[in-house]
Amino acid sequence: MPAQPRVLVVGASLAGLRSAEQLRSAGHTGPITVVGAEPYLPYNRPPLSKDVLADQRATTAADLAGRLAFRRRASTADVEFRLGEPVASADLADGVLVTVAGRSLSYDGLVVATGLRPRRLAVPGPLDGRHVLRTVEDCQALREAILTRPQHVVVIGAGFIGCETAATLRSLGHAVTVIEPAGPPMARVVGATLAAAVQRHHERTGIRFVIGAGVIAFTGTDRLTGVLLDTGEEIPADVVVEAVGSVCNTEWLAGNGLDLSDGVLTDNQLHTGSARPTVATGDIVRFPNPLFDDTPRRVEHWSTPTDTAKRAAATLVALLAGEEPAPVVFAPVPSFWSDQGDLRFQSFGSPALGDEVRVEEGNPEHLAGGLLATYHHAGRHLGTLAINLTADRQRELRAAFAAPVPTV
Ligand SMILES: Cc1cc2nc3c(=O)[nH]c(=O)nc-3n(C[C@H](O)[C@H](O)[C@H](O)COP(=O)(O)OP(=O)(O)OC[C@H]3O[C@@H](n4cnc5c(N)ncnc54)[C@H](O)[C@@H]3O)c2cc1C
Protein backbone atom coordinates (compact mmCIF):
# COMPACT_ATOMS: atom_id res chain seq x y z
CA MET A 1 0.00 0.00 0.00
CA PRO A 2 1.44 3.46 -0.88
CA ALA A 3 2.21 5.89 1.99
CA GLN A 4 -0.69 8.06 0.88
CA PRO A 5 -3.48 5.72 -0.18
CA ARG A 6 -5.84 7.13 -2.80
CA VAL A 7 -9.57 7.05 -2.11
CA LEU A 8 -12.23 7.23 -4.78
CA VAL A 9 -15.77 8.13 -3.78
CA VAL A 10 -18.36 7.28 -6.42
CA GLY A 11 -21.50 9.43 -6.18
CA ALA A 12 -21.31 13.20 -5.66
CA SER A 13 -24.37 13.83 -3.53
CA LEU A 14 -24.90 14.00 0.21
CA ALA A 15 -23.34 10.60 0.99
CA GLY A 16 -20.34 11.29 -1.26
CA LEU A 17 -19.72 14.68 0.33
CA ARG A 18 -20.16 13.43 3.89
CA SER A 19 -17.83 10.50 3.14
CA ALA A 20 -15.07 12.86 1.98
CA GLU A 21 -15.55 15.03 5.09
CA GLN A 22 -15.52 12.06 7.43
CA LEU A 23 -12.44 10.55 5.79
CA ARG A 24 -10.59 13.76 6.60
CA SER A 25 -12.01 13.74 10.16
CA ALA A 26 -10.90 10.12 10.55
CA GLY A 27 -7.35 11.10 9.66
CA HIS A 28 -7.09 10.20 5.97
CA THR A 29 -4.61 12.68 4.52
CA GLY A 30 -4.16 11.06 1.10
CA PRO A 31 -5.86 12.12 -2.11
CA ILE A 32 -9.67 11.89 -2.33
CA THR A 33 -11.51 12.11 -5.63
CA VAL A 34 -15.31 12.24 -5.77
CA VAL A 35 -16.73 11.09 -9.10
CA GLY A 36 -20.31 12.07 -9.87
CA ALA A 37 -22.78 11.45 -12.68
CA GLU A 38 -24.55 14.78 -12.20
CA PRO A 39 -22.79 17.91 -13.46
CA TYR A 40 -23.28 19.74 -10.13
CA LEU A 41 -21.55 19.87 -6.77
CA PRO A 42 -23.54 18.03 -4.08
CA TYR A 43 -26.90 19.69 -3.42
CA ASN A 44 -29.81 19.17 -1.07
CA ARG A 45 -32.73 17.16 -2.49
CA PRO A 46 -35.56 17.53 0.10
CA PRO A 47 -36.59 21.06 -1.05
CA LEU A 48 -37.23 19.65 -4.55
CA SER A 49 -40.63 18.35 -3.47
CA LYS A 50 -41.34 21.27 -1.12
CA ASP A 51 -40.40 24.97 -1.28
CA VAL A 52 -38.34 24.80 -4.49
CA LEU A 53 -41.23 23.11 -6.30
CA ALA A 54 -43.60 25.72 -4.90
CA ASP A 55 -41.36 28.64 -5.93
CA GLN A 56 -42.79 30.06 -9.17
CA ARG A 57 -39.88 32.32 -10.10
CA ALA A 58 -38.23 31.50 -13.43
CA THR A 59 -34.90 29.74 -13.01
CA THR A 60 -32.75 26.93 -14.41
CA ALA A 61 -31.64 23.55 -13.09
CA ALA A 62 -28.09 24.88 -12.72
CA ASP A 63 -29.35 27.83 -10.63
CA LEU A 64 -31.34 25.45 -8.44
CA ALA A 65 -28.25 23.27 -7.92
CA GLY A 66 -26.28 26.38 -6.97
CA ARG A 67 -28.96 27.55 -4.53
CA LEU A 68 -29.21 24.12 -2.92
CA ALA A 69 -25.47 23.35 -2.86
CA PHE A 70 -24.05 22.17 0.45
CA ARG A 71 -21.46 24.37 2.08
CA ARG A 72 -17.98 22.98 1.47
CA ARG A 73 -15.99 22.44 4.66
CA ALA A 74 -12.38 23.65 4.76
CA SER A 75 -11.22 20.09 5.44
CA THR A 76 -12.39 19.07 1.96
CA ALA A 77 -10.92 22.04 0.07
CA ASP A 78 -8.36 19.74 -1.57
CA VAL A 79 -10.90 17.05 -2.50
CA GLU A 80 -11.18 16.72 -6.27
CA PHE A 81 -14.67 16.57 -7.74
CA ARG A 82 -15.03 15.01 -11.19
CA LEU A 83 -18.57 15.90 -12.15
CA GLY A 84 -20.75 14.82 -15.07
CA GLU A 85 -18.66 11.68 -15.31
CA PRO A 86 -20.69 8.54 -14.47
CA VAL A 87 -18.73 5.41 -13.63
CA ALA A 88 -19.61 2.59 -16.04
CA SER A 89 -17.81 -0.39 -14.51
CA ALA A 90 -15.51 -1.44 -11.72
CA ASP A 91 -12.85 -4.06 -11.18
CA LEU A 92 -12.75 -4.22 -7.41
CA ALA A 93 -9.95 -6.81 -7.34
CA ASP A 94 -7.58 -4.62 -9.36
CA GLY A 95 -8.88 -1.32 -7.91
CA VAL A 96 -9.81 0.26 -11.21
CA LEU A 97 -12.98 2.06 -12.30
CA VAL A 98 -13.86 3.00 -15.87
CA THR A 99 -16.08 6.00 -16.56
CA VAL A 100 -18.69 6.20 -19.32
CA ALA A 101 -16.24 8.46 -21.17
CA GLY A 102 -13.69 5.62 -21.12
CA ARG A 103 -11.34 7.07 -18.49
CA SER A 104 -9.70 4.62 -16.05
CA LEU A 105 -9.35 5.65 -12.41
CA SER A 106 -7.35 3.57 -9.96
CA TYR A 107 -7.62 3.61 -6.19
CA ASP A 108 -6.57 1.97 -2.96
CA GLY A 109 -9.86 2.48 -1.12
CA LEU A 110 -13.38 2.89 -2.53
CA VAL A 111 -16.56 4.47 -1.18
CA VAL A 112 -19.77 3.49 -2.95
CA ALA A 113 -22.28 6.35 -2.64
CA THR A 114 -24.32 6.13 -5.84
CA GLY A 115 -27.75 6.31 -4.22
CA LEU A 116 -31.00 5.80 -6.06
CA ARG A 117 -32.94 6.80 -9.14
CA PRO A 118 -36.73 6.84 -9.50
CA ARG A 119 -38.45 3.68 -10.62
CA ARG A 120 -40.57 4.18 -13.77
CA LEU A 121 -43.90 2.53 -14.49
CA ALA A 122 -43.72 0.05 -17.36
CA VAL A 123 -47.12 0.84 -18.89
CA PRO A 124 -47.94 1.85 -22.46
CA GLY A 125 -48.74 5.38 -23.62
CA PRO A 126 -47.05 8.67 -24.47
CA LEU A 127 -43.98 9.76 -22.51
CA ASP A 128 -44.57 13.50 -22.85
CA GLY A 129 -46.15 14.77 -19.63
CA ARG A 130 -44.62 12.08 -17.39
CA HIS A 131 -42.34 13.29 -14.59
CA VAL A 132 -40.27 11.97 -11.68
CA LEU A 133 -38.58 13.89 -8.86
CA ARG A 134 -35.03 13.16 -7.79
CA THR A 135 -32.72 15.73 -9.40
CA VAL A 136 -32.74 19.47 -10.01
CA GLU A 137 -33.44 18.70 -13.70
CA ASP A 138 -36.50 16.65 -12.71
CA CYS A 139 -37.72 19.46 -10.47
CA GLN A 140 -37.12 22.13 -13.10
CA ALA A 141 -38.99 20.10 -15.74
CA LEU A 142 -41.95 19.69 -13.40
CA ARG A 143 -41.89 23.37 -12.42
CA GLU A 144 -42.00 24.37 -16.09
CA ALA A 145 -44.85 21.94 -16.78
CA ILE A 146 -47.04 23.43 -14.08
CA LEU A 147 -45.98 27.06 -14.38
CA THR A 148 -48.19 28.23 -17.21
CA ARG A 149 -51.69 27.41 -15.94
CA PRO A 150 -53.58 25.34 -13.36
CA GLN A 151 -53.20 21.74 -14.37
CA HIS A 152 -54.76 18.37 -13.75
CA VAL A 153 -51.94 16.60 -11.98
CA VAL A 154 -51.95 12.89 -11.22
CA VAL A 155 -49.41 11.71 -8.67
CA ILE A 156 -48.87 7.96 -8.82
CA GLY A 157 -47.69 6.62 -5.48
CA ALA A 158 -48.69 7.79 -2.00
CA GLY A 159 -45.35 7.40 -0.24
CA PHE A 160 -43.58 10.37 1.32
CA ILE A 161 -42.37 11.95 -1.92
CA GLY A 162 -45.75 11.40 -3.60
CA CYS A 163 -47.62 12.98 -0.70
CA GLU A 164 -45.21 15.92 -0.41
CA THR A 165 -45.47 16.58 -4.14
CA ALA A 166 -49.26 16.32 -4.08
CA ALA A 167 -49.52 18.74 -1.14
CA THR A 168 -47.15 21.25 -2.75
CA LEU A 169 -48.94 21.18 -6.11
CA ARG A 170 -52.34 21.45 -4.44
CA SER A 171 -51.13 24.52 -2.51
CA LEU A 172 -50.40 26.11 -5.91
CA GLY A 173 -54.01 25.59 -6.97
CA HIS A 174 -53.65 22.58 -9.26
CA ALA A 175 -56.26 19.81 -9.34
CA VAL A 176 -54.39 16.88 -7.80
CA THR A 177 -55.31 13.19 -7.77
CA VAL A 178 -53.14 10.62 -5.98
CA ILE A 179 -53.33 6.99 -7.11
CA GLU A 180 -52.03 4.26 -4.85
CA PRO A 181 -52.73 0.57 -5.36
CA ALA A 182 -51.39 -0.61 -1.99
CA GLY A 183 -53.49 1.28 0.58
CA PRO A 184 -53.84 4.69 2.25
CA PRO A 185 -50.88 7.11 2.13
CA MET A 186 -47.61 6.03 3.78
CA ALA A 187 -49.45 3.13 5.47
CA ARG A 188 -46.35 0.93 5.48
CA VAL A 189 -44.58 3.44 7.72
CA VAL A 190 -47.29 5.17 9.77
CA GLY A 191 -49.78 2.26 10.05
CA ALA A 192 -53.23 1.89 8.51
CA THR A 193 -55.20 3.97 11.04
CA LEU A 194 -52.98 7.04 10.92
CA ALA A 195 -52.59 6.65 7.15
CA ALA A 196 -56.36 6.89 6.78
CA ALA A 197 -56.32 10.01 8.98
CA VAL A 198 -53.56 11.56 6.85
CA GLN A 199 -55.62 10.80 3.75
CA ARG A 200 -58.67 12.53 5.22
CA HIS A 201 -56.52 15.52 6.14
CA HIS A 202 -55.21 15.84 2.59
CA GLU A 203 -58.70 15.29 1.16
CA ARG A 204 -59.95 18.28 3.14
CA THR A 205 -57.44 20.41 1.20
CA GLY A 206 -58.96 19.19 -2.07
CA ILE A 207 -56.59 16.35 -3.02
CA ARG A 208 -58.45 13.35 -4.43
CA PHE A 209 -57.15 9.89 -3.51
CA VAL A 210 -57.85 6.76 -5.56
CA ILE A 211 -56.73 3.89 -3.37
CA GLY A 212 -56.57 0.25 -4.44
CA ALA A 213 -56.39 0.91 -8.19
CA GLY A 214 -53.45 0.30 -10.49
CA VAL A 215 -52.38 2.25 -13.58
CA ILE A 216 -52.54 0.19 -16.79
CA ALA A 217 -51.90 2.89 -19.44
CA PHE A 218 -51.38 6.55 -20.15
CA THR A 219 -53.87 7.86 -22.69
CA GLY A 220 -53.23 10.45 -25.44
CA THR A 221 -51.29 10.39 -28.67
CA ASP A 222 -48.17 12.58 -28.67
CA ARG A 223 -48.76 13.92 -25.17
CA LEU A 224 -50.56 12.26 -22.31
CA THR A 225 -54.12 13.37 -21.61
CA GLY A 226 -55.08 10.88 -18.94
CA VAL A 227 -54.31 7.89 -16.78
CA LEU A 228 -56.23 4.66 -17.31
CA LEU A 229 -56.82 2.52 -14.22
CA ASP A 230 -57.46 -1.21 -13.90
CA THR A 231 -60.90 -0.31 -12.57
CA GLY A 232 -61.76 1.09 -16.02
CA GLU A 233 -61.73 4.71 -14.81
CA GLU A 234 -59.77 7.25 -16.86
CA ILE A 235 -58.48 10.24 -14.89
CA PRO A 236 -57.76 13.35 -16.98
CA ALA A 237 -54.16 14.49 -16.62
CA ASP A 238 -51.96 17.19 -18.09
CA VAL A 239 -49.06 16.18 -15.87
CA VAL A 240 -48.22 12.88 -14.20
CA VAL A 241 -45.68 12.51 -11.41
CA GLU A 242 -44.48 8.93 -10.91
CA ALA A 243 -43.48 8.48 -7.27
CA VAL A 244 -43.44 4.71 -7.22
CA GLY A 245 -40.20 3.98 -5.44
CA SER A 246 -36.57 3.79 -6.40
CA VAL A 247 -33.96 1.68 -8.13
CA CYS A 248 -30.45 1.39 -6.66
CA ASN A 249 -27.61 2.64 -8.86
CA THR A 250 -25.48 -0.51 -8.61
CA GLU A 251 -25.11 -1.63 -12.24
CA TRP A 252 -21.53 -0.33 -12.40
CA LEU A 253 -20.54 -2.74 -9.63
CA ALA A 254 -21.80 -5.88 -11.41
CA GLY A 255 -19.42 -8.81 -11.83
CA ASN A 256 -17.49 -8.27 -8.61
CA GLY A 257 -19.19 -10.86 -6.42
CA LEU A 258 -21.05 -8.30 -4.28
CA ASP A 259 -24.61 -8.89 -3.12
CA LEU A 260 -26.45 -6.22 -5.13
CA SER A 261 -29.94 -7.69 -4.70
CA ASP A 262 -31.10 -4.51 -2.90
CA GLY A 263 -28.41 -1.85 -2.86
CA VAL A 264 -24.96 -2.90 -1.66
CA LEU A 265 -24.86 -5.42 1.18
CA THR A 266 -22.24 -4.71 3.85
CA ASP A 267 -21.48 -5.85 7.35
CA ASN A 268 -22.21 -3.68 10.38
CA GLN A 269 -18.97 -1.76 9.74
CA LEU A 270 -20.25 -0.89 6.22
CA HIS A 271 -17.51 -2.99 4.62
CA THR A 272 -18.53 -4.93 1.51
CA GLY A 273 -16.06 -7.71 2.24
CA SER A 274 -14.04 -7.05 -0.94
CA ALA A 275 -10.33 -7.80 -0.59
CA ARG A 276 -9.47 -4.21 -1.57
CA PRO A 277 -11.03 -1.87 1.02
CA THR A 278 -14.55 -0.94 -0.15
CA VAL A 279 -17.30 0.61 1.96
CA ALA A 280 -20.77 1.93 1.10
CA THR A 281 -22.71 4.94 2.42
CA GLY A 282 -26.08 6.67 2.09
CA ASP A 283 -29.32 5.43 0.55
CA ILE A 284 -27.54 2.58 -1.23
CA VAL A 285 -26.00 0.74 1.71
CA ARG A 286 -27.85 -2.26 3.16
CA PHE A 287 -26.47 -3.04 6.60
CA PRO A 288 -27.64 -4.74 9.81
CA ASN A 289 -28.56 -2.32 12.59
CA PRO A 290 -28.46 -4.11 15.98
CA LEU A 291 -30.74 -1.43 17.35
CA PHE A 292 -33.48 -3.54 15.79
CA ASP A 293 -32.25 -6.99 14.71
CA ASP A 294 -29.66 -8.60 12.44
CA THR A 295 -31.56 -8.13 9.16
CA PRO A 296 -29.65 -5.86 6.76
CA ARG A 297 -31.79 -2.96 5.51
CA ARG A 298 -31.41 0.19 3.45
CA VAL A 299 -32.66 3.43 5.01
CA GLU A 300 -33.66 6.15 2.55
CA HIS A 301 -33.51 9.13 4.91
CA TRP A 302 -31.53 12.34 4.75
CA SER A 303 -29.79 11.44 8.04
CA THR A 304 -28.41 8.17 6.67
CA PRO A 305 -25.54 9.64 4.60
CA THR A 306 -24.19 11.49 7.65
CA ASP A 307 -24.52 8.50 10.00
CA THR A 308 -23.08 5.97 7.58
CA ALA A 309 -20.26 8.20 6.28
CA LYS A 310 -18.87 8.53 9.79
CA ARG A 311 -18.78 4.77 10.36
CA ALA A 312 -17.62 3.94 6.81
CA ALA A 313 -14.76 6.43 6.97
CA ALA A 314 -13.46 4.90 10.22
CA THR A 315 -13.68 1.45 8.64
CA LEU A 316 -11.91 2.51 5.44
CA VAL A 317 -9.11 4.33 7.26
CA ALA A 318 -8.47 1.23 9.39
CA LEU A 319 -8.52 -1.12 6.40
CA LEU A 320 -6.17 1.15 4.42
CA ALA A 321 -3.75 1.00 7.34
CA GLY A 322 -3.93 -2.79 7.21
CA GLU A 323 -5.84 -2.95 10.50
CA GLU A 324 -9.17 -4.45 11.50
CA PRO A 325 -11.89 -1.80 12.03
CA ALA A 326 -12.47 -1.08 15.73
CA PRO A 327 -15.11 -3.49 17.06
CA VAL A 328 -17.60 -0.73 17.82
CA VAL A 329 -21.22 -1.62 17.17
CA PHE A 330 -22.80 0.71 14.61
CA ALA A 331 -26.39 1.31 15.74
CA PRO A 332 -27.62 4.68 14.39
CA VAL A 333 -31.12 5.89 15.26
CA PRO A 334 -32.85 6.43 11.89
CA SER A 335 -34.74 9.71 11.63
CA PHE A 336 -36.63 11.51 8.90
CA TRP A 337 -38.95 14.45 8.46
CA SER A 338 -41.58 15.14 5.82
CA ASP A 339 -43.42 18.40 5.11
CA GLN A 340 -46.85 17.99 3.55
CA GLY A 341 -48.81 21.23 3.41
CA ASP A 342 -49.51 22.24 7.00
CA LEU A 343 -48.26 18.90 8.40
CA ARG A 344 -44.68 18.26 9.48
CA PHE A 345 -43.90 14.62 10.19
CA GLN A 346 -40.82 13.72 12.22
CA SER A 347 -39.84 10.16 12.95
CA PHE A 348 -37.21 8.45 15.11
CA GLY A 349 -36.37 4.78 15.04
CA SER A 350 -38.19 2.55 12.64
CA PRO A 351 -41.98 2.81 12.89
CA ALA A 352 -42.33 0.48 9.89
CA LEU A 353 -40.98 -2.41 11.99
CA GLY A 354 -43.75 -2.05 14.57
CA ASP A 355 -47.02 -3.96 14.38
CA GLU A 356 -48.72 -2.14 17.23
CA VAL A 357 -49.38 1.61 17.00
CA ARG A 358 -50.19 3.64 20.12
CA VAL A 359 -51.49 7.17 19.74
CA GLU A 360 -49.96 8.78 22.83
CA GLU A 361 -51.06 12.38 22.29
CA GLY A 362 -53.40 14.24 19.98
CA ASN A 363 -56.41 13.41 17.87
CA PRO A 364 -56.00 11.68 14.48
CA GLU A 365 -58.96 13.70 13.22
CA HIS A 366 -57.04 16.92 13.93
CA LEU A 367 -53.47 16.13 12.87
CA ALA A 368 -52.52 19.78 12.41
CA GLY A 369 -53.06 20.28 16.16
CA GLY A 370 -50.21 17.85 16.93
CA LEU A 371 -49.97 14.11 17.40
CA LEU A 372 -47.53 11.65 18.92
CA ALA A 373 -47.60 7.94 18.08
CA THR A 374 -45.25 5.15 19.12
CA TYR A 375 -44.67 1.86 17.30
CA HIS A 376 -44.01 -1.45 19.03
CA HIS A 377 -43.28 -5.09 18.32
CA ALA A 378 -43.34 -7.82 20.97
CA GLY A 379 -43.39 -5.16 23.67
CA ARG A 380 -40.38 -3.24 22.30
CA HIS A 381 -40.63 0.40 21.34
CA LEU A 382 -39.18 0.53 17.81
CA GLY A 383 -40.23 3.91 16.50
CA THR A 384 -41.79 7.28 17.24
CA LEU A 385 -43.79 9.52 14.92
CA ALA A 386 -44.48 13.14 15.77
CA ILE A 387 -46.77 15.34 13.70
CA ASN A 388 -46.63 19.12 14.19
CA LEU A 389 -44.86 18.97 17.54
CA THR A 390 -42.42 21.73 18.47
CA ALA A 391 -38.70 21.45 17.77
CA ASP A 392 -38.01 21.24 21.54
CA ARG A 393 -40.47 18.40 21.91
CA GLN A 394 -38.91 16.60 18.95
CA ARG A 395 -35.48 16.87 20.56
CA GLU A 396 -36.87 15.39 23.77
CA LEU A 397 -38.49 12.54 21.87
CA ARG A 398 -35.28 11.77 20.04
CA ALA A 399 -33.33 11.71 23.29
CA ALA A 400 -35.94 9.53 24.92
CA PHE A 401 -36.11 7.06 22.07
CA ALA A 402 -36.29 3.96 24.13
CA ALA A 403 -34.48 1.33 22.08
CA PRO A 404 -31.37 0.26 24.00
CA VAL A 405 -28.05 0.71 22.20
CA PRO A 406 -26.29 -2.63 22.33
CA THR A 407 -22.67 -2.97 23.41
CA VAL A 408 -20.03 -5.23 21.95
C1 LIG B 1 -37.53 14.95 -3.79
C2 LIG B 1 -36.91 14.37 -2.55
C3 LIG B 1 -37.32 14.79 -1.30
C4 LIG B 1 -36.77 14.26 -0.14
N1 LIG B 1 -37.21 14.69 1.07
C5 LIG B 1 -36.70 14.15 2.21
C6 LIG B 1 -37.18 14.58 3.48
O1 LIG B 1 -38.04 15.45 3.59
N2 LIG B 1 -36.66 13.97 4.59
C7 LIG B 1 -35.70 13.00 4.52
O2 LIG B 1 -35.27 12.46 5.57
N3 LIG B 1 -35.21 12.60 3.31
C8 LIG B 1 -35.69 13.15 2.17
N4 LIG B 1 -35.21 12.73 0.95
C9 LIG B 1 -34.18 11.69 0.89
C10 LIG B 1 -32.75 12.24 0.88
O3 LIG B 1 -32.62 13.32 0.01
C11 LIG B 1 -31.83 11.10 0.49
O4 LIG B 1 -31.86 10.17 1.57
C12 LIG B 1 -30.40 11.54 0.20
O5 LIG B 1 -30.37 12.36 -0.94
C13 LIG B 1 -29.51 10.32 -0.06
O6 LIG B 1 -28.24 10.75 -0.46
P1 LIG B 1 -27.22 9.78 -1.21
O7 LIG B 1 -26.02 10.61 -1.47
O8 LIG B 1 -27.11 8.49 -0.51
O9 LIG B 1 -27.92 9.41 -2.60
P2 LIG B 1 -28.35 10.32 -3.82
O10 LIG B 1 -28.81 11.66 -3.31
O11 LIG B 1 -29.28 9.49 -4.63
O12 LIG B 1 -27.00 10.57 -4.65
C14 LIG B 1 -26.36 9.60 -5.39
C15 LIG B 1 -25.48 10.30 -6.40
O13 LIG B 1 -24.72 9.32 -7.11
C16 LIG B 1 -24.73 9.62 -8.48
N5 LIG B 1 -24.48 8.41 -9.28
C17 LIG B 1 -25.34 7.40 -9.53
N6 LIG B 1 -24.75 6.47 -10.30
C18 LIG B 1 -23.50 6.89 -10.53
C19 LIG B 1 -22.39 6.37 -11.27
N7 LIG B 1 -22.46 5.20 -11.92
N8 LIG B 1 -21.25 7.09 -11.31
C20 LIG B 1 -21.14 8.28 -10.64
N9 LIG B 1 -22.17 8.83 -9.94
C21 LIG B 1 -23.32 8.14 -9.87
C22 LIG B 1 -26.12 10.18 -8.71
O14 LIG B 1 -26.18 10.92 -9.91
C23 LIG B 1 -26.30 11.05 -7.47
O15 LIG B 1 -25.77 12.33 -7.66
C24 LIG B 1 -35.76 13.26 -0.23
C25 LIG B 1 -35.34 12.83 -1.51
C26 LIG B 1 -35.89 13.39 -2.65
C27 LIG B 1 -35.43 12.89 -4.00
PDBQT file of the ligand as one rigid body, heavy atoms in Angstrom, charges set to zero:
ROOT
HETATM    1  C1  LIG A 501     -37.531  14.950  -3.789  1.00  0.00    +0.000 C 
HETATM    2  C2  LIG A 501     -36.906  14.369  -2.546  1.00  0.00    +0.000 A 
HETATM    3  C3  LIG A 501     -37.323  14.793  -1.297  1.00  0.00    +0.000 A 
HETATM    4  C4  LIG A 501     -36.768  14.257  -0.135  1.00  0.00    +0.000 A 
HETATM    5  N1  LIG A 501     -37.209  14.690   1.069  1.00  0.00    +0.000 NA
HETATM    6  C5  LIG A 501     -36.702  14.146   2.208  1.00  0.00    +0.000 A 
HETATM    7  C6  LIG A 501     -37.181  14.576   3.484  1.00  0.00    +0.000 A 
HETATM    8  O1  LIG A 501     -38.045  15.446   3.588  1.00  0.00    +0.000 OA
HETATM    9  N2  LIG A 501     -36.660  13.974   4.586  1.00  0.00    +0.000 N 
HETATM   10  C7  LIG A 501     -35.697  12.995   4.520  1.00  0.00    +0.000 A 
HETATM   11  O2  LIG A 501     -35.267  12.461   5.569  1.00  0.00    +0.000 OA
HETATM   12  N3  LIG A 501     -35.214  12.596   3.307  1.00  0.00    +0.000 NA
HETATM   13  C8  LIG A 501     -35.694  13.145   2.167  1.00  0.00    +0.000 A 
HETATM   14  N4  LIG A 501     -35.213  12.734   0.947  1.00  0.00    +0.000 N 
HETATM   15  C9  LIG A 501     -34.179  11.690   0.892  1.00  0.00    +0.000 C 
HETATM   16  C10 LIG A 501     -32.753  12.242   0.878  1.00  0.00    +0.000 C 
HETATM   17  O3  LIG A 501     -32.621  13.317   0.008  1.00  0.00    +0.000 OA
HETATM   18  C11 LIG A 501     -31.827  11.099   0.493  1.00  0.00    +0.000 C 
HETATM   19  O4  LIG A 501     -31.861  10.171   1.565  1.00  0.00    +0.000 OA
HETATM   20  C12 LIG A 501     -30.398  11.541   0.196  1.00  0.00    +0.000 C 
HETATM   21  O5  LIG A 501     -30.370  12.362  -0.942  1.00  0.00    +0.000 OA
HETATM   22  C13 LIG A 501     -29.508  10.322  -0.061  1.00  0.00    +0.000 C 
HETATM   23  O6  LIG A 501     -28.241  10.750  -0.460  1.00  0.00    +0.000 OA
HETATM   24  P1  LIG A 501     -27.216   9.775  -1.213  1.00  0.00    +0.000 P 
HETATM   25  O7  LIG A 501     -26.015  10.613  -1.467  1.00  0.00    +0.000 OA
HETATM   26  O8  LIG A 501     -27.114   8.490  -0.509  1.00  0.00    +0.000 OA
HETATM   27  O9  LIG A 501     -27.924   9.409  -2.605  1.00  0.00    +0.000 OA
HETATM   28  P2  LIG A 501     -28.349  10.324  -3.819  1.00  0.00    +0.000 P 
HETATM   29  O10 LIG A 501     -28.806  11.655  -3.311  1.00  0.00    +0.000 OA
HETATM   30  O11 LIG A 501     -29.278   9.491  -4.633  1.00  0.00    +0.000 OA
HETATM   31  O12 LIG A 501     -27.004  10.568  -4.645  1.00  0.00    +0.000 OA
HETATM   32  C14 LIG A 501     -26.355   9.598  -5.393  1.00  0.00    +0.000 C 
HETATM   33  C15 LIG A 501     -25.483  10.296  -6.401  1.00  0.00    +0.000 C 
HETATM   34  O13 LIG A 501     -24.720   9.316  -7.108  1.00  0.00    +0.000 OA
HETATM   35  C16 LIG A 501     -24.730   9.616  -8.483  1.00  0.00    +0.000 C 
HETATM   36  N5  LIG A 501     -24.483   8.409  -9.283  1.00  0.00    +0.000 N 
HETATM   37  C17 LIG A 501     -25.338   7.396  -9.534  1.00  0.00    +0.000 A 
HETATM   38  N6  LIG A 501     -24.748   6.466 -10.302  1.00  0.00    +0.000 NA
HETATM   39  C18 LIG A 501     -23.498   6.895 -10.534  1.00  0.00    +0.000 A 
HETATM   40  C19 LIG A 501     -22.394   6.374 -11.269  1.00  0.00    +0.000 A 
HETATM   41  N7  LIG A 501     -22.464   5.203 -11.920  1.00  0.00    +0.000 N 
HETATM   42  N8  LIG A 501     -21.249   7.089 -11.311  1.00  0.00    +0.000 NA
HETATM   43  C20 LIG A 501     -21.138   8.282 -10.643  1.00  0.00    +0.000 A 
HETATM   44  N9  LIG A 501     -22.170   8.835  -9.936  1.00  0.00    +0.000 NA
HETATM   45  C21 LIG A 501     -23.316   8.138  -9.875  1.00  0.00    +0.000 A 
HETATM   46  C22 LIG A 501     -26.120  10.178  -8.713  1.00  0.00    +0.000 C 
HETATM   47  O14 LIG A 501     -26.177  10.918  -9.908  1.00  0.00    +0.000 OA
HETATM   48  C23 LIG A 501     -26.299  11.049  -7.472  1.00  0.00    +0.000 C 
HETATM   49  O15 LIG A 501     -25.772  12.331  -7.659  1.00  0.00    +0.000 OA
HETATM   50  C24 LIG A 501     -35.760  13.259  -0.234  1.00  0.00    +0.000 A 
HETATM   51  C25 LIG A 501     -35.336  12.828  -1.506  1.00  0.00    +0.000 A 
HETATM   52  C26 LIG A 501     -35.894  13.387  -2.649  1.00  0.00    +0.000 A 
HETATM   53  C27 LIG A 501     -35.430  12.892  -3.999  1.00  0.00    +0.000 C 
ENDROOT
TORSDOF 0
